[in-house]
Amino acid sequence: MALLDRIAIDPEVVHGRPAVRGTRMRVSDVLSLLASGADEAEILDDYPYLTSEDIRACLAYAAAQADHAVVDAS
């Protein structure tokens, strides 16, 4: 499975927000945990249904989203 295939956007799950496939854990939740100083081991201990690959997929998804070109419509 490719890394970004681990991320799903489904209107029936967390209102269509990007989430780890098969869970209700939003990408933004994982990123917030990392930003607040939690390390991978802590996250995996607190959320045993996640894997290291899921955390990397969240980071990869965020990086891909941040790489979009900005178009000035004026």
C-alpha positions in Angstrom: 0.0 0.0 0.0 1.4 3.4 -1.0 1.8 5.8 1.9 -0.9 8.2 0.8 -3.3 5.3 0.3 -3.5 5.2 4.1 -5.4 8.5 4.1 -9.1 8.5 3.3 -11.6 11.3 2.6 -15.1 9.9 3.1 -18.1 12.1 3.8 -19.4 9.4 6.1 -16.3 9.5 8.3 -15.4 12.6 10.4 -17.5 14.8 8.1 -15.2 14.2 5.1 -12.0 15.4 6.8 -8.8 13.5 5.9 -8.4 10.6 8.3 -6.3 7.5 8.7 -8.1 4.9 6.6 -10.2 2.5 8.7 -10.3 4.9 11.7 -11.9 8.1 12.8 -8.4 9.6 13.6 -8.1 12.8 11.5 -4.8 13.7 9.9 -5.1 17.1 11.8 -5.3 15.2 15.1 -2.1 13.3 14.4 -0.3 16.5 13.3 -1.5 18.3 16.4 -0.2 15.6 18.6 3.2 15.8 16.9 3.2 19.6 17.1 2.5 19.5 20.8 5.6 17.4 21.3 4.3 13.9 21.4 6.7 11.4 19.8 5.8 8.4 17.7 6.0 6.0 20.6 3.6 8.1 22.7 1.1 8.3 19.9 1.3 4.6 19.2 0.9 3.8 22.9 -2.1 6.1 23.3 -3.7 5.1 20.0 -2.9 1.4 19.5 -4.9 1.1 16.3 -2.4 3.4 14.6 0.9 2.3 13.0 4.2 4.0 12.3 3.2 4.0 8.7 -0.1 5.8 9.5 1.9 8.6 11.2 4.3 8.9 8.3 1.2 9.0 5.9 -0.2 11.9 7.9 3.1 13.8 7.5 3.3 13.0 3.8 -0.3 14.1 3.3 0.4 17.4 5.1 3.5 18.0 3.0 1.6 17.3 -0.2 -1.1 19.7 0.8 1.4 22.4 1.7 3.0 22.1 -1.8 0.0 23.4 -3.7 0.7 26.4 -5.9 -0.9 29.7 -4.9 -2.8 31.3 -7.7 -3.7 35.0 -7.5 -7.1 35.5 -9.1 -6.8 39.3 -9.3 
